[in-house]
Amino acid sequence: MLTFALTVVRHGETQYNRDKLLQGQGIDTPLSDTGHQQAAAAGQYLRDLHFTNVFVSNLQRAGQTAEIILGNNLHSSATEMILDPLLRERGFGVAEGRPKEHLKNMANAEGQACRDYTPPGGETLEQVKTRFKKFLKSLYQRMLEEHGSADQRSVSTPGPSEPEQPVIAGLANDGVQNVPVHALIVSHGAFIRVSVRHLVEDLQCRLPAGLKMSQVFSPCPNTGISRFIISLRREDSGPRACHIQCVFINRKDHLDDARNSA
């Protein structure tokens, strides 16, 4: 069994984010000045962690965020950054480039909740989930191929498939103290929200005590950070996650620290 950590970060702010305009996949904007500052703050927060693998959406706002995070990291400067189109933002079709309020109006006109509505030419939530599932399959395979022989005797496993609960102390290394294999993902808000829902609802990811479901499925802020611990088994049909533990969701301590030091 291989146990690894998965840290997921949303990209930093863009001008479209600031102006409350939808970007999706068709509008590939760079980070704003604030976005650069947010990414640097996230990089400083994560600077002492070693990322063995880095996977990034191939849209530039995610790529810039990942480059800044790695540029601030003390142990991962040589880690290859893999650009993966499977991690792109949800496609919003004709709504891209328009105000978010316009999408709400379109959804209301169809009698649907905004988060469930698919504008013409956009991706359905099910299509986004299918993309994430495809990414997970390739991620599991890669992690086993590259780290399947990693010595994990330091990872305590009181049961055959359930590692012990991670210690959560509000620190950047929560959950990863004894987990040597650690993947970083940099992606997008709507994609992350769908991904978290799949992990929790479909894959029975265990949540920290006291975490409300409203918090789990809340929108991820720019450079918000989430972390999961995943244990994999090799099976005839391919790698399978036998245990997934959420350590934290949408943490933004680094943004608070950056504001306080400004």
C-alpha positions in Angstrom: 0.0 0.0 0.0 1.2 3.5 -0.9 0.1 6.5 1.2 0.7 10.0 -0.2 -0.4 13.5 0.5 -2.3 15.6 -2.0 -2.3 19.4 -1.5 -4.7 21.3 -3.8 -4.3 25.1 -4.4 -6.5 27.4 -6.4 -4.7 29.9 -8.6 -4.2 33.5 -7.5 -6.5 36.4 -8.4 -6.8 37.7 -11.9 -8.3 41.0 -13.0 -11.3 39.0 -14.2 -11.7 37.6 -10.7 -11.6 41.1 -9.3 -14.2 42.3 -11.8 -16.4 39.3 -11.1 -16.2 38.1 -14.7 -16.2 34.4 -15.7 -13.0 33.1 -17.3 -13.6 29.4 -17.7 -11.3 27.8 -20.3 -11.7 30.3 -23.2 -10.3 33.3 -21.5 -6.7 32.7 -20.4 -5.7 35.7 -18.2 -2.6 36.3 -16.2 -2.4 37.0 -12.5 -3.1 40.5 -11.2 -0.6 42.2 -8.9 -2.8 40.9 -6.0 -2.7 37.5 -7.5 1.1 37.5 -7.5 1.1 38.6 -3.9 -1.3 35.8 -3.0 0.8 33.2 -4.8 3.9 34.4 -3.0 2.1 34.2 0.3 1.0 30.6 -0.4 4.6 29.8 -1.4 5.9 31.2 1.8 3.3 29.2 3.8 4.3 26.0 2.0 8.0 26.7 1.7 9.2 24.0 4.1 7.2 21.2 2.5 8.8 18.8 -0.1 6.6 18.2 -3.1 7.6 15.0 -4.9 5.2 15.7 -7.8 3.5 18.8 -9.1 0.5 18.9 -11.5 -0.9 22.1 -12.9 -3.7 23.3 -15.1 -2.3 24.5 -18.5 -4.0 27.8 -18.2 -1.6 30.6 -17.4 -3.1 31.8 -14.1 -2.5 28.4 -12.7 0.9 28.0 -14.2 2.0 31.4 -12.8 0.7 30.5 -9.4 2.6 27.2 -9.3 5.8 28.8 -10.5 5.7 31.3 -7.7 4.9 28.7 -5.1 7.8 26.5 -6.2 10.0 29.6 -6.4 9.4 30.2 -2.7 9.9 26.5 -1.8 13.1 25.4 -0.1 12.9 21.7 -1.2 11.0 21.4 -4.5 12.9 23.7 -7.0 13.9 20.6 -9.0 10.5 19.0 -9.1 9.0 18.7 -12.6 5.9 20.8 -13.1 3.5 18.8 -15.3 0.9 20.9 -17.2 -2.3 18.8 -17.5 -5.4 20.0 -19.4 -7.5 17.7 -17.3 -7.0 20.2 -14.5 -8.4 23.2 -16.5 -11.3 25.2 -15.2 -14.9 24.2 -16.0 -15.9 25.5 -19.4 -18.7 28.1 -19.2 -19.5 28.3 -22.9 -21.3 31.5 -23.9 -21.0 32.9 -20.4 -17.2 33.2 -20.5 -16.1 36.8 -20.4 -19.5 38.0 -19.0 -20.3 39.0 -15.4 -21.1 36.2 -13.0 -24.5 37.9 -12.4 -25.3 37.2 -16.1 -24.9 33.5 -15.4 -27.2 33.7 -12.4 -29.8 35.4 -14.6 -29.5 32.7 -17.2 -29.9 30.0 -14.6 -32.9 31.8 -13.0 -34.6 32.0 -16.4 -34.3 28.2 -16.7 -35.5 27.7 -13.2 -32.2 26.2 -12.0 -29.7 27.0 -9.3 -26.7 28.8 -10.7 -24.1 26.2 -9.6 -26.1 23.4 -11.3 -26.8 25.4 -14.5 -24.9 24.7 -17.7 -24.8 27.6 -20.2 -24.9 26.8 -23.9 -21.5 25.4 -25.0 -20.4 24.9 -21.4 -19.4 21.8 -19.5 -21.9 20.0 -17.3 -20.9 19.2 -13.7 -20.9 15.5 -14.6 -18.4 16.2 -17.5 -16.1 18.1 -15.1 -16.3 15.2 -12.6 -15.5 12.8 -15.4 -12.4 14.9 -16.2 -11.3 14.7 -12.5 -11.9 11.0 -12.3 -9.7 10.6 -15.4 -7.0 12.7 -13.7 -7.2 10.7 -10.5 -6.8 7.4 -12.4 -3.6 8.7 -14.1 -2.4 10.2 -10.8 -2.8 6.9 -8.9 -0.9 5.1 -11.6 1.9 7.6 -11.7 2.2 7.7 -7.9 2.5 3.9 -7.7 4.9 3.7 -10.6 7.2 6.4 -9.1 6.8 5.8 -5.4 5.3 2.3 -5.0 8.5 1.0 -3.4 8.9 4.1 -1.1 9.8 3.1 2.4 6.7 4.0 4.4 7.4 2.1 7.6 7.1 5.4 9.4 3.5 5.7 8.5 1.4 4.1 11.2 -1.4 1.9 10.0 -3.5 0.6 12.9 -5.9 -1.2 10.5 -5.4 -2.9 7.2 -6.9 0.0 5.2 -7.2 3.0 7.6 -4.1 5.0 8.5 -4.3 6.8 11.9 -6.0 10.2 12.0 -3.6 13.0 11.0 -2.6 15.6 13.7 -4.2 18.9 12.8 -2.5 21.8 14.6 -3.2 24.7 12.2 0.3 24.4 10.6 1.4 24.1 7.0 2.7 20.6 7.6 -0.6 19.2 9.0 -1.0 15.6 8.0 2.3 15.2 6.2 4.8 14.9 9.0 5.4 11.2 8.3 4.2 11.0 4.7 7.3 11.3 2.4 5.3 11.3 -0.9 3.5 14.6 -1.5 1.8 15.8 -4.7 0.8 19.5 -5.3 -2.1 20.4 -7.6 -2.8 23.9 -8.8 -6.2 24.3 -10.5 -9.3 26.4 -10.5 -12.3 27.2 -8.3 -15.2 25.5 -10.0 -13.0 22.5 -10.8 -11.8 22.1 -7.3 -15.4 22.4 -5.9 -16.5 19.5 -8.2 -13.4 17.5 -7.3 -14.0 17.9 -3.5 -17.6 16.8 -3.9 -16.5 13.7 -5.7 -13.9 12.8 -3.1 -16.4 13.3 -0.2 -19.7 12.0 -1.7 -18.6 9.3 -4.1 -15.3 8.1 -2.6 -16.3 8.5 1.1 -13.4 10.7 2.0 -13.3 11.1 5.8 -13.6 14.6 7.1 -12.0 16.2 10.2 -14.1 16.3 13.3 -16.3 19.4 13.5 -16.0 20.4 9.8 -19.5 21.3 8.5 -20.6 20.2 5.0 -21.3 23.9 4.2 -17.6 24.5 4.7 -16.6 21.5 2.7 -18.5 22.6 -0.4 -18.0 26.4 0.0 -16.2 28.3 -2.8 -12.4 28.1 -2.7 -10.8 31.6 -2.4 -7.9 32.5 -4.6 -4.9 30.5 -3.4 -7.1 28.6 -0.9 -5.4 25.4 0.1 -6.9 21.9 0.8 -5.2 18.7 1.7 -6.0 15.0 1.6 -4.1 11.8 2.6 -4.7 9.0 0.1 -3.8 5.3 0.5 -3.6 3.2 -2.6 -3.8 -0.5 -3.3 -2.8 -2.4 -6.4 -5.7 -4.4 -7.8 -6.1 -6.5 -11.0 -8.3 -3.7 -12.4 -5.8 -1.0 -11.5 -4.9 1.2 -8.6 -7.7 1.9 -6.1 -7.9 4.4 -3.2 -8.8 2.3 -0.2 -8.7 5.2 2.2 -9.0 9.0 1.8 -8.7 11.4 4.7 -9.3 15.2 4.4 -6.9 17.2 6.6 -8.3 20.6 5.9 -10.4 22.5 3.3 -9.9 26.0 1.7 -7.3 27.1 4.3 -6.3 30.7 3.8 -4.1 31.5 6.8 -1.4 32.7 4.5 -3.7 35.4 3.1 -4.5 36.6 6.7 -0.8 36.7 7.5 -0.1 38.7 4.3 -2.7 41.2 5.1 -1.5 41.6 8.7 2.1 42.2 7.5 1.1 44.7 4.8 
